[in-house]
Amino acid sequence: MRTVAYIAAAIFIFFGVIFIWGAFGSQPHPEWILVGVISALIGFGLIWFGQRRPAGAGAPQNVTLNIDLPGDTKVSPLTCRNCGGALKPENVKMVSGAPMVECPYCGTTYQLTEEPKW
């Protein structure tokens, strides 16, 4: 939507300038000044409209990922690999697309990896 507004604004401003410039040619046309000014104002209005952000555009978004696992799945508690302390879900944070764990007991920070099950 923003790109369309900018393209339309450029067209309106271009023709507005052409009409104003043409009004002062060899045969003066004072009504063209009015048409050019209105066209340029519509173009600048479209730029203003394109710059506006919709409500809530800057608000953070929550993404929920539901995983459906086939068969019997056992969930084991997450423990710190340094001290063995029990970790909670709030101790795991996504940093640059990788799950990072920060232990509240020993302060160790490491990337969470899944080891092979075989």
Buried (B, 14 or more C-beta within 10 A) or exposed (E): EEEEBBEBBEBBBEBBBEBBEBBEEEEEEEEBBEBBBEBBEBBEEBBEBBEEEEEEEEEEEEEEEEEEEEEEEEEEEBEBEBEEBEBEEEBEEEEEEEEBBBBEEEEEEEEBEEEEEE
